[in-house]
Amino acid sequence: MGRSPLPTRRVDRREPPMFAATLGPDDLAMDARIDLLAESVGEVPTTKRAEDGSGEVPGTLRRRQAGGANVSPGGLQDGAFRLLAERSRDIVYRYRLAPDRGFEYVSQSVTAITGFTPEDHYADPDLGFKLVHPDDRQLLTGVATGPGAAPTVLRWIRRDGTVIWTEQHNTAIRDGSGAIVALEGTARDVTSREEALEAVRASSRRFLDMLGRVDLLAGTIDTAGRVTFANDALLTTTGRTADETIGSDWFDLFVPEHLRVILRAAYAADVATRTLDRDIETLLLTATGELRRVRLHVTAWYGRDGEVSGAAMMAEDLTLEDERMTAEAKLSAAIEQATDAVVITDAETRIVYVNPAFERVTGYRREELIGRNPRIVSSGRQSASFYRRMWRTLAAGSPWTGVLINRHKKGSLFTEEATITPVVDAAGVVTAYVGVKRDVTRFHELTDALDQQRRGREAVASSIATLEAGATLEVSAERVAAALLSIDGAALGGVLLFENAHIVRQLALVTDLGLPIMVGDELPPQRAAYIRERATHGPWIDRWRSHRDDTPYEQAILGSGVTGALYVPIGHGASPIGTVVVGTTDRDPLRRLGAEMPSALEVAAAALAILGPGIGARLAEREAVDRIDAVIAARAFRPVFQPIVDLRSGQPVAFEALTRFDDRTPTALVFAEARHAGRAVALEIATLTTALEAARSLPAECWLNVNTSPALVLAGDELGRILAGADRKIVVEITEHETVADYAPLREALSRLGSNVRVAVDDAGAGISNLGHLVELRPDFVKVDIGIIRGVDADVSRQAMVVGLRHFVRAIGGWIIAEGIETIEERAALAALDIQLGQGYLLGRPEPAESWPDKAGRPSRRAAKGVAG
């Protein structure tokens, strides 16, 4: 290969290497390396120096014999080592670390193992690192070298991309100063060994799993006697727990004291001589000190390196009843009583025995099965290739474990986890097959149900993710109801709103069942009370069944095919604001809806976020309606009257009727709440009627001003009917709390009130809409807002506005009333501006009607008549 012979080197026996791959402790001297190589090449022709020192003569290199002596006489030179390296199946290499890095030698076997040639390695000093699988590169750190060092097992990636397992030994080479200058090592392809070891580990896991399920006492211990596994039967029989057993000494825990030394020594000897396989009868010590006689089978347990790593033990309890039974009878009883199905066939796979569990699972009686092939229960759902693979395993004498889909005698399918074991005689011939099967149908059904639930919840989550509030509460509720239909098994989705303590309203309903229930309908009182009470305790499920006393509402639901409904309150605690409803037509509504409750809870949480603000506003509106209606019903208010005075004479010519509420809530706030709740007209009618009755105590010559909204004026003939009973002239003051879109109907309605009624516009000058009233209604009176009157004596701008309004009003034949006069100066200034009528605390505060005949002087009949017409 064009490379010089390997140089003489000094073996390092202390420090770890700086190179990746490493193997074997026996390559510290030339003879040791030759031993390693000679294992794979056998005899190798070489040369040796003649005894007389005259030159080299032909010789033969042979493997070291037992005891460590070489057959060939004399020492070997590096040329012999190189010859061995070239013929070895393993890779032999020398890697230089100083003064520059690189491979000094790589044997030809590297090409067969890696696909890369020696020349590739000489050209790329890092190729040895690049070969190592990325997941195994952490193994390169701190790898030991020298005698006694453990080999390193890791994966390489070949040139063609395939992965192989390698085992490497490495030796550090030092110069005279002790510095590491090179590494020498060997690498061996151990892929087959590693795959075999993995198969052994898998088999060990299956074996431990089998030990965990058998009814016999079973456990495993390491070479020191420490317990590494104990099945439930062993723990139950001895009264021990897994925590106190695993890791404890077997002999201290389970062996009586008088046998402890003997059995421990026997076990140590068996481990040393690899003669662990034996059956013995002995005594087993329990946690309470009781001794139980057992028949113990001990077998060797092998580790990864093929060495004995402990023992596996299965014990048959011979105490009490077992002592009176033969081994065959005990085994028969165990199988007969086993919950797992057991079937035994002869070598031709004819059934010779089944236990009761097999009969129960398959539906066949024992006499129907004896002599038949087990395929009698085959479902045909598994392919012929599946069974060929199973029988190849059994024919090789190995147990087969897998899942079988079989058919019950009545036709239903069931799923089994099965272990089928061939029974062989002393000659290794299969004489029977034993199958142990566990029915896992229910487990698979539950798994499928969980998968279905997961998919359903993903669909619900998707529906929730797209939920958003609509333009109205009803639209938002309909979207929530539609999301409820994405719940698996849902046939209807709905939202119920708790409007007050008595009313439950159908806010939304989405279904194809043809229910005659309409959105907006109120639930029957009895049903509403039931739902409200149940909702305070959290979610619940109602099973719908027909009863003789069913209401039409309940009959409608039952007639649609609904079998049950899940209700989840919206909101928390004892005051929910409604519920979401999921209805189903499933034959088992409790199971179906119970499984879907988490999804319904998620929708209810989303409903609270989406519907909460709208429902809150709706409930506040409903509460406002209830409060206003209560005020009206209880007449929880009283009228008071404030005089409108002739500024020249100081005598009242009219009184404005005002309302004061018993709970002292400001009048403006109560009427604002009534307008928001849609009850303003009802409240106006109630207060107006009361005011007209009380006004009869006022001086007869004075007219009466009453406040009305455009809505009341437009509310049919109700206002005219009320005013027709007045005992004096009436001035209707149109308030400006509502925007008037079309004045023509308002003017028409005012004209129908009769000749005894005049029109006033209140709060003139307070806003643009108020000025619209002046222009469109051409009122008889214009009441100038307090905001203009206050300080009018000292403000030229306010005076100019008063004069302008006076001019406009007189032009249309009306009168000005100045509101809010509170000082003598304001009154004098208004009189100077030729304003004839005024109102304010200076002139008189609001008082009950019965107070005014005594307080007010007799008004000027001329003034009153002139003003009122």
C-alpha angles and dihedrals in degrees: 000000000000094000128127120246116276110278123239110269142186117240118235113216100175121042131064119250128257092216128087111232119057139170145161135016097227102075098083096108135030095255091051092052091049089052090055094048096041089061088074104033104039115202116010125191111237140147136257134195114262115251091241090053092241095128144294124314129192116274142166127243114216134180117272111266127227111293093038101270119134118231093217113075124234132026124301126236128218089261089068091048091052091050089053091047093053091053097042122109088216124076113256118192145167118206121196118218101179145082085359130354123253148111113280093182138008121174122238092249088077089080094057093045102041106015089237119110126228087253089059089056094046089052096048116042090191097051091100090059094044092056091063115098110250092237091056100046091096086068089068093072116095097355110172124236136192132048116343094016114142116245119250117237116197142141128265126197110225124219090261091054097254119132124233134181118238134189115208138192121193137188127196116226119210133195125227091283094054096252118139108248102164146005126225123193152142131235126200130194104239098166094123091049094050092048090050091049091052089052088051091051091050090049089050091053091051090048092052090047090052090049089053092056103041121098092228120094107262138175145144131227133190125237090274091055097253115146113247099171138014125177125222093258092058093046093047094047094049096039092237131136125228091242094057094040107047109082094013125116111270094212094049092046105039109016121083113245095246091057098037100092094043097048094042091053091046091051093050090051092049091051091050094048095037090235098128099129106102145121120228139169112227144143125274120210118220129204090259093053094256116144118222123192112231139175105228126200114197123192132175120262114210127208133213093279092054091251124126107270098176143302138287116216134194118186131195113210107230096177125122110336094015089059089061094050130073119240090251092052092049093050091048092050092048092051094043091053097040116120090215117080115251126196127178124195134182122245090277089055095249110149112250099167141014127177125227091261089061090052091048094049097044100034092229123122118235093248090055091056106041109106094012127112115253088240085083086089096041113125097204089233094116123070129249089245089058091058092043090057090048093051093046088059093047093045088056088059094251128128117252123216124187149110122287126195106209137173127242118228088254092054103258119128125239133184124226136189102218137190114192117189126189114226112218130191128226090280092054094251117142109244102169146354126233120201123194113189134183120202106233096167093115091048091053091046090053090047091051090047091051090050089050091049090049092052090046092051091048088054090049091048089051091051091048092049090059095045116116135162118272131219091270136026090249092054091049091049092050089055090052090049090051090051089054089060089065088069110105111261095012115144096174138017124199146165123218121199123209100216096177141331092298110024125078112179131197099240096175138000127181118181144121093218095099097240113180089219112114130209107260095031119135116234116240110275095247093050091044092053091049094051094046092052095045092048091064089067099052134253120350142171125232119203108212114222131161118258131180093243097049114146120231087258092056092043089054092053094046091047091057091061097253110153099180145355134212116215121198117183118235107227132017139275127010097327110061116174095216144318139255113229129209116189126193137189092205116134089233103041095167093058094041097046094039090058091050097047093102090057091048090050090054091051090047090053090051090046090055091054094046102035100028098087093043094045090046090054091045092050091046088052091049091049089050090052090051092048094048092046089051091051091050094046093049094040085230093177140067133211123241128186131219120197125241105212137207099238092210098052100022090227123132115250097176143004128225113220112227131177130231120190123223094234088054093240108157110264093233091056094050093050091045090054090047091052091049090049093046092245100106096108092050091050092047092052092050095048093042093051091050092047093052091051093050093044091071087084092060122097106285095228093061120089122224126239115206128184117232133170123230086247092061092046089052094045097102120264095324095107093047091050091052095045092047089073094057118119094214144029115298131215112199110210110206109216121214100221091110129053114239110217096181121026096187095078090044093053090047092051092049091051090056092059091084139242093292091067127078128189128235131183112220128216096013113193094026096106150347094266089054091056087051088058090054094052099041101038101037090208128206091229133030117198110206112222120252089238089070097039097050108096093000090141091066103033121077092193092058090046090052091051091050091050091049093051090046090054093049094047095048089048090060091043098256141126133244121229115192111214128207102023105172106156136053089234092057091050092049092048092050092048088051089053088055095250106155104189131049143171132194147104090287089061099037141321123234110277137169113277094249090061097061105067088063097041102042124070118229106284122236105269090206093051093046092047093046094050098042095041 
